[in-house]
Amino acid sequence: DYTDSTEGALLLENSATNLITYSEDFSNAFWLIQNASVTLNNAISPDGTLNATKLVENASNSTHRILNSAGLTVSGNVSMSIFAKKGERNWIRLTNNNIQGAFFDLENGIIGDVSSGFDAKIQSYGNGWYRCSISQLGVANERIGVYISTDGINTSYQGNGTSGVYIYGASLEQGNLSSYIPTNGSTVQRAAETCSDSGNSEVFNDSQGVLFVNHKPIINSGTNSATTVNNGTANRVYIGNNTADENLQFFMAVGGSSKINVLTPYPKNAYSKIAFSYKSGNSKGYVNGFQIFSDNVAFSDFTTLNKLSFNNGSTEVFEGSVKEVGYYDEILTDEELEYMTSYRSLNEMVTELNLNAL
């Protein structure tokens, strides 16, 4: 995934289904177009081909929009998104069936007014394209609606018959927003993505070592998620995301018995550099250059740590993006752990932690 940087990251997501059956063909009867028209293949889309659509207002004094013609049955948390690019107009409003949602500024890449009870995000995909998304607690029937706006405040205005915005790739799914799943005539389900069983018993040290990750987990995915060195579930060194309280969790079990279990807050929706150094009588955890805990708990050697997995042996599958994962077969000094988890420049820290530079 190259959303955050040109260097890319390993993206691991849970199974997801796009309930929009025609995600790119906005001329299909699946879509209801009101006081507007669509012109297919009118611009280069985020996938690099000439398949984006232009949504053009008519000359009426009204709302100018496109939405799926029938409500889709969903429940629980619902996420919907559209890729959009400014044309003569630079504002859209993305809405649900209740005409609630959020305004998005396609010129400056910022979010405008957001209805109560909604979360909104905007992500740049280059060449003027943004993925605009909203999430909410679902209702019985959902529609995704895209309104053209002239000011980021109103959706009803006097159109001129020629102005509009570009759209591509609509998505509506239960749960957290996932990467885009294209459809053409039916819903499409993507299988869960996994990565596991790297290494063997000769790689990992049963008496001491350091597990390191630079990752950005998906929060509130409904289950804990982890990156571990393990031999199943009885023996494991665990760096995970605890969804009950959204905290980072350092956990270690030897012979099925818990030895270390530390929960700590850490940045959400941002990359974190995390190191878990383990040795009997000398275990430590570092996050983004700071020591989080030190524990002198004694334990006997693990019995055959034999794999690195993005899960907790078999469950608690990690969901999110991973820029780097590493393992060291002996403990490191405090200075080395601090350096490993620190940022090399202010710009790197601002970018990785999604901060605002003043």
C-alpha beads as a LAMMPS data file, in Angstrom:
LAMMPS data file: protein, C-alpha beads

358 atoms
357 bonds

1 atom types
1 bond types

-500.0 500.0 xlo xhi
-500.0 500.0 ylo yhi
-500.0 500.0 zlo zhi

Masses

1 110.0

Atoms # bond

1 1 1 0.000 0.000 0.000
2 1 1 1.453 3.373 -1.048
3 1 1 -1.125 5.657 0.579
4 1 1 1.262 7.103 3.163
5 1 1 4.571 7.098 1.291
6 1 1 6.342 6.162 -1.932
7 1 1 8.199 3.428 -0.018
8 1 1 5.009 1.446 0.531
9 1 1 3.880 -0.857 3.311
10 1 1 2.564 -4.397 3.647
11 1 1 -1.222 -4.021 3.969
12 1 1 -3.101 -6.740 5.872
13 1 1 -6.886 -6.413 5.993
14 1 1 -9.791 -8.528 7.118
15 1 1 -12.336 -9.949 4.706
16 1 1 -14.620 -7.233 3.303
17 1 1 -17.478 -6.949 0.796
18 1 1 -18.352 -4.000 -1.413
19 1 1 -22.168 -3.937 -1.498
20 1 1 -22.202 -1.490 -4.426
21 1 1 -22.702 -3.751 -7.461
22 1 1 -21.597 -1.200 -10.073
23 1 1 -18.754 0.659 -8.399
24 1 1 -17.467 2.366 -11.564
25 1 1 -20.301 2.285 -14.128
26 1 1 -22.374 5.245 -12.979
27 1 1 -24.576 5.023 -16.100
28 1 1 -26.056 1.711 -14.920
29 1 1 -29.645 1.645 -13.625
30 1 1 -28.219 0.768 -10.228
31 1 1 -27.574 4.509 -9.949
32 1 1 -30.219 7.226 -9.684
33 1 1 -29.092 10.527 -11.199
34 1 1 -31.084 13.610 -10.200
35 1 1 -30.745 17.065 -11.794
36 1 1 -27.432 15.988 -13.261
37 1 1 -25.842 13.846 -15.961
38 1 1 -22.829 11.544 -16.169
39 1 1 -20.152 11.265 -18.843
40 1 1 -18.170 8.049 -18.653
41 1 1 -14.455 7.684 -19.444
42 1 1 -13.921 11.412 -19.085
43 1 1 -10.725 11.533 -16.998
44 1 1 -7.792 9.420 -15.835
45 1 1 -8.855 7.663 -12.635
46 1 1 -6.681 6.702 -9.646
47 1 1 -5.969 3.349 -11.343
48 1 1 -4.203 5.206 -14.179
49 1 1 -6.686 4.517 -16.987
50 1 1 -9.317 6.625 -18.765
51 1 1 -12.328 5.325 -16.841
52 1 1 -13.385 8.102 -14.453
53 1 1 -16.820 9.702 -14.750
54 1 1 -17.785 13.365 -14.793
55 1 1 -20.890 14.236 -12.791
56 1 1 -22.377 17.418 -14.297
57 1 1 -25.133 19.583 -12.792
58 1 1 -28.131 20.629 -14.905
59 1 1 -29.520 24.156 -15.061
60 1 1 -32.173 23.740 -12.361
61 1 1 -32.235 25.440 -8.975
62 1 1 -32.126 22.281 -6.915
63 1 1 -29.863 19.546 -5.580
64 1 1 -27.589 17.875 -8.130
65 1 1 -26.663 14.355 -7.092
66 1 1 -26.148 10.663 -7.786
67 1 1 -27.081 7.831 -5.405
68 1 1 -27.814 4.122 -5.579
69 1 1 -31.439 3.689 -6.609
70 1 1 -32.416 1.227 -3.863
71 1 1 -31.377 0.980 -0.240
72 1 1 -28.935 -1.767 0.753
73 1 1 -29.605 -3.831 3.875
74 1 1 -26.771 -3.405 6.363
75 1 1 -26.318 -3.368 10.125
76 1 1 -23.712 -2.332 12.654
77 1 1 -20.962 0.054 11.666
78 1 1 -21.197 1.126 8.016
79 1 1 -18.517 2.770 5.877
80 1 1 -18.916 4.322 2.440
81 1 1 -16.526 6.097 0.120
82 1 1 -16.052 7.685 -3.290
83 1 1 -12.966 8.806 -5.172
84 1 1 -13.516 12.395 -6.299
85 1 1 -11.618 15.143 -8.122
86 1 1 -12.498 18.796 -8.603
87 1 1 -13.848 20.011 -11.889
88 1 1 -15.511 23.379 -12.233
89 1 1 -16.879 22.669 -8.746
90 1 1 -14.599 21.742 -5.882
91 1 1 -17.014 20.680 -3.134
92 1 1 -19.041 17.497 -2.720
93 1 1 -21.170 16.125 0.059
94 1 1 -21.093 12.387 0.714
95 1 1 -24.264 11.191 2.433
96 1 1 -26.187 8.181 3.678
97 1 1 -29.853 7.367 3.216
98 1 1 -30.831 10.005 5.781
99 1 1 -29.157 12.821 3.802
100 1 1 -26.508 13.130 6.492
101 1 1 -22.766 12.899 6.052
102 1 1 -19.873 15.260 5.378
103 1 1 -18.661 17.962 2.993
104 1 1 -15.281 17.558 1.270
105 1 1 -13.126 20.265 -0.310
106 1 1 -11.551 18.710 -3.419
107 1 1 -9.290 21.696 -4.047
108 1 1 -7.535 21.778 -0.689
109 1 1 -8.087 18.178 0.421
110 1 1 -9.873 19.041 3.660
111 1 1 -13.079 17.996 5.397
112 1 1 -15.893 20.502 5.873
113 1 1 -18.995 20.183 8.038
114 1 1 -19.644 16.660 9.392
115 1 1 -23.036 15.500 10.671
116 1 1 -23.276 14.374 14.283
117 1 1 -22.546 10.681 14.743
118 1 1 -20.324 10.425 11.668
119 1 1 -16.598 9.994 11.180
120 1 1 -15.134 11.432 7.981
121 1 1 -11.766 10.946 6.263
122 1 1 -10.102 12.271 3.136
123 1 1 -7.006 10.654 1.587
124 1 1 -4.979 11.995 -1.318
125 1 1 -4.357 9.570 -4.191
126 1 1 -2.389 11.983 -6.372
127 1 1 -3.270 13.871 -9.556
128 1 1 -6.010 15.774 -7.707
129 1 1 -7.881 12.648 -6.615
130 1 1 -9.133 12.128 -3.062
131 1 1 -10.853 9.188 -1.455
132 1 1 -13.659 10.694 0.611
133 1 1 -15.294 8.454 3.199
134 1 1 -17.796 8.499 6.041
135 1 1 -18.622 5.928 8.727
136 1 1 -21.636 5.665 11.009
137 1 1 -23.792 3.261 12.962
138 1 1 -25.907 1.525 10.303
139 1 1 -29.656 1.597 9.702
140 1 1 -31.901 -0.904 7.912
141 1 1 -31.381 0.524 4.419
142 1 1 -28.388 2.511 3.261
143 1 1 -27.659 4.608 0.195
144 1 1 -24.470 6.357 -0.766
145 1 1 -25.188 9.785 -2.203
146 1 1 -22.805 12.233 -3.868
147 1 1 -23.997 15.835 -4.039
148 1 1 -22.246 18.626 -5.918
149 1 1 -21.841 21.785 -3.829
150 1 1 -20.625 25.268 -4.675
151 1 1 -19.618 26.381 -1.194
152 1 1 -19.335 23.426 1.208
153 1 1 -22.471 24.619 2.996
154 1 1 -25.404 24.095 0.652
155 1 1 -26.369 21.256 -1.673
156 1 1 -29.234 23.104 -3.372
157 1 1 -28.247 25.866 -5.791
158 1 1 -28.769 27.268 -9.295
159 1 1 -26.850 25.040 -11.686
160 1 1 -25.442 26.216 -15.026
161 1 1 -25.702 22.971 -16.990
162 1 1 -21.956 22.554 -17.575
163 1 1 -20.110 22.484 -14.247
164 1 1 -19.326 19.421 -12.198
165 1 1 -16.835 17.087 -10.488
166 1 1 -15.143 13.805 -11.372
167 1 1 -16.015 10.582 -9.540
168 1 1 -14.751 7.000 -9.498
169 1 1 -14.898 3.847 -7.401
170 1 1 -17.887 3.873 -5.038
171 1 1 -17.877 1.610 -1.993
172 1 1 -20.323 0.710 0.786
173 1 1 -19.427 -1.972 3.324
174 1 1 -20.158 -3.132 6.830
175 1 1 -17.384 -2.495 9.311
176 1 1 -14.284 -0.366 8.906
177 1 1 -13.402 1.136 5.569
178 1 1 -11.074 -1.173 3.658
179 1 1 -9.054 -0.752 0.500
180 1 1 -11.168 -0.280 -2.622
181 1 1 -12.894 -3.379 -4.043
182 1 1 -14.096 -2.864 -7.665
183 1 1 -17.398 -4.432 -8.759
184 1 1 -19.222 -4.874 -12.071
185 1 1 -22.647 -6.473 -11.746
186 1 1 -22.467 -8.108 -8.324
187 1 1 -21.138 -7.592 -4.835
188 1 1 -17.530 -8.666 -4.434
189 1 1 -15.937 -10.114 -1.311
190 1 1 -12.207 -9.942 -0.722
191 1 1 -10.638 -12.731 1.319
192 1 1 -8.808 -11.900 4.538
193 1 1 -5.130 -11.212 3.988
194 1 1 -2.642 -13.076 6.158
195 1 1 1.108 -13.382 6.536
196 1 1 2.631 -15.963 8.860
197 1 1 5.123 -18.736 9.587
198 1 1 8.312 -16.886 8.688
199 1 1 11.569 -18.394 9.978
200 1 1 12.260 -21.548 11.970
201 1 1 13.663 -22.624 15.341
202 1 1 17.230 -21.874 14.221
203 1 1 16.390 -18.192 13.698
204 1 1 14.854 -17.392 17.088
205 1 1 16.616 -17.422 20.449
206 1 1 14.697 -19.184 23.234
207 1 1 16.478 -17.276 25.999
208 1 1 16.648 -13.676 24.726
209 1 1 15.894 -11.431 21.776
210 1 1 14.126 -8.333 20.427
211 1 1 10.950 -8.160 18.328
212 1 1 10.591 -4.884 16.397
213 1 1 7.700 -3.525 14.285
214 1 1 6.895 -0.251 12.553
215 1 1 3.194 -0.553 11.913
216 1 1 -0.179 1.209 11.822
217 1 1 -2.967 -1.119 13.032
218 1 1 -6.614 -0.791 12.127
219 1 1 -8.323 0.255 15.357
220 1 1 -11.705 -1.153 16.454
221 1 1 -11.584 -4.092 14.079
222 1 1 -13.585 -6.142 16.578
223 1 1 -10.774 -8.328 17.842
224 1 1 -7.288 -8.011 19.248
225 1 1 -4.518 -8.174 16.651
226 1 1 -0.871 -9.082 17.058
227 1 1 2.602 -9.528 15.658
228 1 1 4.404 -12.332 17.482
229 1 1 7.355 -14.653 17.700
230 1 1 5.794 -17.927 18.819
231 1 1 5.507 -21.691 18.615
232 1 1 1.716 -21.692 18.507
233 1 1 0.107 -20.209 21.602
234 1 1 1.974 -21.695 24.599
235 1 1 5.147 -19.652 24.010
236 1 1 5.029 -16.213 22.476
237 1 1 6.464 -12.701 22.502
238 1 1 3.559 -10.469 21.543
239 1 1 3.178 -6.863 20.304
240 1 1 -0.511 -6.250 19.759
241 1 1 -3.451 -3.921 19.585
242 1 1 -6.043 -4.367 22.339
243 1 1 -9.399 -3.338 20.839
244 1 1 -11.209 -3.241 24.196
245 1 1 -9.426 -0.020 25.145
246 1 1 -7.476 0.707 21.929
247 1 1 -4.172 0.362 23.779
248 1 1 -0.893 -1.123 22.676
249 1 1 -0.228 -4.436 24.434
250 1 1 3.120 -6.041 25.260
251 1 1 2.505 -9.658 26.248
252 1 1 4.727 -12.670 26.884
253 1 1 3.769 -16.231 27.756
254 1 1 6.104 -19.102 28.610
255 1 1 4.644 -22.599 28.700
256 1 1 1.168 -21.109 28.516
257 1 1 1.731 -18.966 31.633
258 1 1 1.572 -15.157 31.358
259 1 1 4.826 -13.464 32.395
260 1 1 4.417 -9.909 31.059
261 1 1 1.197 -8.072 30.220
262 1 1 1.558 -4.310 29.762
263 1 1 -1.063 -2.018 28.221
264 1 1 -0.194 1.536 27.184
265 1 1 -1.799 4.291 25.077
266 1 1 -0.108 5.109 21.789
267 1 1 -0.840 7.156 18.648
268 1 1 -3.963 6.087 16.769
269 1 1 -4.185 5.952 12.969
270 1 1 -0.433 6.520 12.703
271 1 1 2.713 4.451 12.402
272 1 1 4.575 3.543 15.593
273 1 1 8.037 2.067 16.042
274 1 1 7.833 -0.569 18.775
275 1 1 10.477 -2.856 20.284
276 1 1 9.954 -5.664 22.797
277 1 1 13.233 -6.845 24.329
278 1 1 12.965 -10.074 26.356
279 1 1 15.354 -11.874 28.700
280 1 1 14.813 -13.468 32.080
281 1 1 15.224 -10.697 34.665
282 1 1 15.640 -7.978 32.010
283 1 1 12.673 -7.303 29.699
284 1 1 11.747 -3.894 28.248
285 1 1 9.376 -2.184 25.857
286 1 1 10.011 0.918 23.750
287 1 1 7.620 3.014 21.642
288 1 1 8.703 5.860 19.390
289 1 1 11.971 6.439 21.238
290 1 1 10.606 6.172 24.783
291 1 1 10.887 3.322 27.257
292 1 1 7.387 2.203 28.232
293 1 1 8.201 -0.469 30.771
294 1 1 11.012 -2.435 32.374
295 1 1 10.336 -5.772 34.044
296 1 1 12.725 -8.030 35.964
297 1 1 10.387 -11.039 35.942
298 1 1 12.319 -14.308 35.795
299 1 1 11.338 -17.107 33.448
300 1 1 12.841 -20.285 32.082
301 1 1 13.787 -20.436 28.437
302 1 1 11.050 -20.764 25.846
303 1 1 10.758 -24.200 24.285
304 1 1 11.381 -23.825 20.581
305 1 1 10.234 -20.451 19.333
306 1 1 9.973 -21.262 15.643
307 1 1 8.055 -18.640 13.667
308 1 1 7.263 -14.972 13.182
309 1 1 3.569 -14.384 12.530
310 1 1 1.144 -11.523 12.037
311 1 1 -1.177 -13.288 14.487
312 1 1 -1.201 -14.787 17.979
313 1 1 -0.207 -18.258 16.856
314 1 1 -3.424 -18.756 14.895
315 1 1 -5.953 -16.185 16.147
316 1 1 -5.906 -12.376 16.664
317 1 1 -4.803 -11.780 13.085
318 1 1 -3.121 -8.408 12.601
319 1 1 -5.006 -5.870 10.484
320 1 1 -3.227 -2.741 9.285
321 1 1 -0.101 -1.579 7.471
322 1 1 3.444 -2.734 8.218
323 1 1 6.476 -0.777 7.039
324 1 1 9.093 -2.854 8.820
325 1 1 9.378 -5.921 11.027
326 1 1 12.602 -7.238 12.534
327 1 1 13.984 -9.782 14.959
328 1 1 17.293 -9.748 16.852
329 1 1 18.521 -12.943 18.517
330 1 1 19.993 -11.155 21.535
331 1 1 18.883 -8.218 23.646
332 1 1 20.038 -4.715 22.739
333 1 1 21.231 -1.874 24.953
334 1 1 18.927 0.927 26.045
335 1 1 20.711 3.262 23.633
336 1 1 20.179 0.837 20.754
337 1 1 16.510 0.320 21.593
338 1 1 15.953 4.069 21.858
339 1 1 17.698 4.675 18.537
340 1 1 15.823 1.862 16.777
341 1 1 12.429 3.237 17.762
342 1 1 13.218 6.943 17.322
343 1 1 12.643 9.162 14.303
344 1 1 15.676 10.406 12.404
345 1 1 14.255 13.852 11.652
346 1 1 11.384 16.167 12.547
347 1 1 9.920 15.646 9.078
348 1 1 9.940 11.861 9.525
349 1 1 8.215 12.155 12.902
350 1 1 5.529 14.541 11.557
351 1 1 4.865 12.244 8.608
352 1 1 4.855 8.945 10.530
353 1 1 2.684 10.184 13.406
354 1 1 0.354 12.194 11.152
355 1 1 1.085 15.396 13.067
356 1 1 0.536 18.997 12.036
357 1 1 3.731 21.049 11.676
358 1 1 3.290 24.598 13.020

Bonds

1 1 1 2
2 1 2 3
3 1 3 4
4 1 4 5
5 1 5 6
6 1 6 7
7 1 7 8
8 1 8 9
9 1 9 10
10 1 10 11
11 1 11 12
12 1 12 13
13 1 13 14
14 1 14 15
15 1 15 16
16 1 16 17
17 1 17 18
18 1 18 19
19 1 19 20
20 1 20 21
21 1 21 22
22 1 22 23
23 1 23 24
24 1 24 25
25 1 25 26
26 1 26 27
27 1 27 28
28 1 28 29
29 1 29 30
30 1 30 31
31 1 31 32
32 1 32 33
33 1 33 34
34 1 34 35
35 1 35 36
36 1 36 37
37 1 37 38
38 1 38 39
39 1 39 40
40 1 40 41
41 1 41 42
42 1 42 43
43 1 43 44
44 1 44 45
45 1 45 46
46 1 46 47
47 1 47 48
48 1 48 49
49 1 49 50
50 1 50 51
51 1 51 52
52 1 52 53
53 1 53 54
54 1 54 55
55 1 55 56
56 1 56 57
57 1 57 58
58 1 58 59
59 1 59 60
60 1 60 61
61 1 61 62
62 1 62 63
63 1 63 64
64 1 64 65
65 1 65 66
66 1 66 67
67 1 67 68
68 1 68 69
69 1 69 70
70 1 70 71
71 1 71 72
72 1 72 73
73 1 73 74
74 1 74 75
75 1 75 76
76 1 76 77
77 1 77 78
78 1 78 79
79 1 79 80
80 1 80 81
81 1 81 82
82 1 82 83
83 1 83 84
84 1 84 85
85 1 85 86
86 1 86 87
87 1 87 88
88 1 88 89
89 1 89 90
90 1 90 91
91 1 91 92
92 1 92 93
93 1 93 94
94 1 94 95
95 1 95 96
96 1 96 97
97 1 97 98
98 1 98 99
99 1 99 100
100 1 100 101
101 1 101 102
102 1 102 103
103 1 103 104
104 1 104 105
105 1 105 106
106 1 106 107
107 1 107 108
108 1 108 109
109 1 109 110
110 1 110 111
111 1 111 112
112 1 112 113
113 1 113 114
114 1 114 115
115 1 115 116
116 1 116 117
117 1 117 118
118 1 118 119
119 1 119 120
120 1 120 121
121 1 121 122
122 1 122 123
123 1 123 124
124 1 124 125
125 1 125 126
126 1 126 127
127 1 127 128
128 1 128 129
129 1 129 130
130 1 130 131
131 1 131 132
132 1 132 133
133 1 133 134
134 1 134 135
135 1 135 136
136 1 136 137
137 1 137 138
138 1 138 139
139 1 139 140
140 1 140 141
141 1 141 142
142 1 142 143
143 1 143 144
144 1 144 145
145 1 145 146
146 1 146 147
147 1 147 148
148 1 148 149
149 1 149 150
150 1 150 151
151 1 151 152
152 1 152 153
153 1 153 154
154 1 154 155
155 1 155 156
156 1 156 157
157 1 157 158
158 1 158 159
159 1 159 160
160 1 160 161
161 1 161 162
162 1 162 163
163 1 163 164
164 1 164 165
165 1 165 166
166 1 166 167
167 1 167 168
168 1 168 169
169 1 169 170
170 1 170 171
171 1 171 172
172 1 172 173
173 1 173 174
174 1 174 175
175 1 175 176
176 1 176 177
177 1 177 178
178 1 178 179
179 1 179 180
180 1 180 181
181 1 181 182
182 1 182 183
183 1 183 184
184 1 184 185
185 1 185 186
186 1 186 187
187 1 187 188
188 1 188 189
189 1 189 190
190 1 190 191
191 1 191 192
192 1 192 193
193 1 193 194
194 1 194 195
195 1 195 196
196 1 196 197
197 1 197 198
198 1 198 199
199 1 199 200
200 1 200 201
201 1 201 202
202 1 202 203
203 1 203 204
204 1 204 205
205 1 205 206
206 1 206 207
207 1 207 208
208 1 208 209
209 1 209 210
210 1 210 211
211 1 211 212
212 1 212 213
213 1 213 214
214 1 214 215
215 1 215 216
216 1 216 217
217 1 217 218
218 1 218 219
219 1 219 220
220 1 220 221
221 1 221 222
222 1 222 223
223 1 223 224
224 1 224 225
225 1 225 226
226 1 226 227
227 1 227 228
228 1 228 229
229 1 229 230
230 1 230 231
231 1 231 232
232 1 232 233
233 1 233 234
234 1 234 235
235 1 235 236
236 1 236 237
237 1 237 238
238 1 238 239
239 1 239 240
240 1 240 241
241 1 241 242
242 1 242 243
243 1 243 244
244 1 244 245
245 1 245 246
246 1 246 247
247 1 247 248
248 1 248 249
249 1 249 250
250 1 250 251
251 1 251 252
252 1 252 253
253 1 253 254
254 1 254 255
255 1 255 256
256 1 256 257
257 1 257 258
258 1 258 259
259 1 259 260
260 1 260 261
261 1 261 262
262 1 262 263
263 1 263 264
264 1 264 265
265 1 265 266
266 1 266 267
267 1 267 268
268 1 268 269
269 1 269 270
270 1 270 271
271 1 271 272
272 1 272 273
273 1 273 274
274 1 274 275
275 1 275 276
276 1 276 277
277 1 277 278
278 1 278 279
279 1 279 280
280 1 280 281
281 1 281 282
282 1 282 283
283 1 283 284
284 1 284 285
285 1 285 286
286 1 286 287
287 1 287 288
288 1 288 289
289 1 289 290
290 1 290 291
291 1 291 292
292 1 292 293
293 1 293 294
294 1 294 295
295 1 295 296
296 1 296 297
297 1 297 298
298 1 298 299
299 1 299 300
300 1 300 301
301 1 301 302
302 1 302 303
303 1 303 304
304 1 304 305
305 1 305 306
306 1 306 307
307 1 307 308
308 1 308 309
309 1 309 310
310 1 310 311
311 1 311 312
312 1 312 313
313 1 313 314
314 1 314 315
315 1 315 316
316 1 316 317
317 1 317 318
318 1 318 319
319 1 319 320
320 1 320 321
321 1 321 322
322 1 322 323
323 1 323 324
324 1 324 325
325 1 325 326
326 1 326 327
327 1 327 328
328 1 328 329
329 1 329 330
330 1 330 331
331 1 331 332
332 1 332 333
333 1 333 334
334 1 334 335
335 1 335 336
336 1 336 337
337 1 337 338
338 1 338 339
339 1 339 340
340 1 340 341
341 1 341 342
342 1 342 343
343 1 343 344
344 1 344 345
345 1 345 346
346 1 346 347
347 1 347 348
348 1 348 349
349 1 349 350
350 1 350 351
351 1 351 352
352 1 352 353
353 1 353 354
354 1 354 355
355 1 355 356
356 1 356 357
357 1 357 358
